[in-house]
Amino acid sequence: MISFWKCKDGFSEINQWKSGCWIKVTKPTEEDLSLLKERFDVPDFTHDANDIEERPRVDHENNWTLVFVRVPNKSVDKDGDIILSTSPVAVLIRDDVFITVAYFDNEVLDDFIRWSKQRRVNNCKGFDLLLQLMLSTSVWYLKYLKQINAMMNAAEQRIEKKLDNEELMHSMSIGKHLIYFITSLKGNMTVLARLKKRLRTTPHNEDLLEDVEIETQQALDTASIYNDILDRQQETYSSIIGNNLNRIMKTLTVVTILLMIPTVIAGYYGMNVPNGMESWWMGFPLAVGISVVLMTIGYFFIKHSKFFK
């Protein structure tokens, strides 16, 4: 779908293209792409935005500047769990033409339109508009990172009550969200560094560029910190599981050693050879008594032994 947005005290939709307007392309069909090709001579690399793994980058072709950035998105699976990931958005700039192409759902672009109306934004052309979109993208990363932090805290509380495989797998899925965010934010930082070189000779808002750098770096730092915390938590969970297993194995070892004592005595006196106790009425009680005494001695010896502490 192709829509046209004119900027005057915020973006508002118009019926047809006008110079300097924003051409917003969402989930384009082949007809939409053909129309862009015929009317604006858009390069064919807009199809690259259909690749969910497309990396952030900056390209140039036929006076077009093509910028790929990765934006965060959120979905819900069939079990009702939140899935946070990232997807590419292509931005094409040439003279007074500004086009965004997004094949995947995200909240960034629509929220940016609402925000522009609230702030009554008027300076929204060319590279300044690109910088504003990248700033909005970084803000949404930070919003989703707050949700990830809440998910981490909730998972930690559940694991403290019950440490099982399901909760550990949930914790691992949170780590996947953070890896996606960190990788995408690093790519966006690379794009921003290349844009800075290009913008040296192009009029742009210096303060806006600085804000984008700060917000993107803050999102990257926050995601890295959360990822480090999650790694430490998982290491702690692994240590807890290992300690619980060691405690169980220690208990089983003690029980096994103590049970060996009556087994040895019963085997010795149960051999089919004369031992003087086979016809004595006190033979069985004596064997039981000896077993109990030796097991008691063995228990206190093990309890005070450094080997089992």
Helices and strands as residue ranges (DSSP letters): E 2-7, E 11-14, E 22-26, H 30-40, G 44-50, E 57-61, E 64-76, E 82-94, E 97-102, H 108-119, H 126-161, H 165-199, H 206-269, H 283-303, G 306-308
